[in-house]
């Protein structure tokens, strides 16, 4: 089974569809993960990071009981304009 997934979103349409994909992925994970812990299924789509630093520090998966700090999607966004990706 795939451990991690990275999406590549290209252009305005790709970035708009990608944004909706990530919203749906987070909603589905939240529906099943009511404890708010960063577990293995969540780690396949998102990174759990500590945003208290200028360069966010990734929090490892550990035993699956680590609380969610801040989620960052695993995605590469490409566009000629900075508006759709910022």
N, C-alpha and C positions, 0 to 999 in steps of 0.2 A: 504494500500500500504506500502511496506517495506520502512522504512526511511533510513536505513544504510545497507551497504553490506560489508562483509569482505571476502576476498578470502584466501584460504589455498593452497599454492603452494609447492609441495613436489618433491624433486629430480631434476636432471638437466633438464629433459624434462618438468616437471611441471613448473619449473621456467622460462624456455624459452617460453613456451606457455603463462604463466602468464604475462611475459614482453610484449608480443605482444598484449595480451588482454588489458593491461593498456594503451599502445600506442593508440590502436583503441578507447577505451573509452574516452580518452582525446581528440582525433581528432574529434570524434562525438560531444562531448560537445562543443568544440571550434567552430565547424561549426554553431551551433545554438546560441551560447552565444558570439556574436560579441562585446559586450560592455566590456567584461573582468571582469564581476562581479561574486562574489561567491554566487550563488543562490541555491535554494533547490535541484534541480536535480543534480547539481555539488556536493553537500554535501553528496549525497548518495554513492558516490564512493571515494571522496577525502576529506582530512582535509586541511583547509586553515591555514597555520602557519606563525608566525613571526620568521624568522631564524636569527635575530640579536643576539639572546641569545644562550648560550652553549646548553641549553635544550630548543628546540623550543616551543614557546607558541602558543597554539591553539587560533585562532581568531573565535569567535562565528558567527553563520549564520546571526543573526540580522534580518534586514528587506529585505535582498536579494540584497542590493545595495553596499555592501562592496567590494572594489576592491580585486582581487586575489593578494596575497603576494607571497606565495610559496605553491605548492600543494604537499601533501604527500598521497600516495595511502593507502587505508585500506587493508593491506595484511599481512599474516603470511608466511614467506619463510623458508623452511626447506631443508637442504642439508648436506651431509657429508663433502663436501668441501666448503671453504669460497669463492672461485672464483665466482660461479654462483649467489650468493646472495649479493655480496658486490658491 
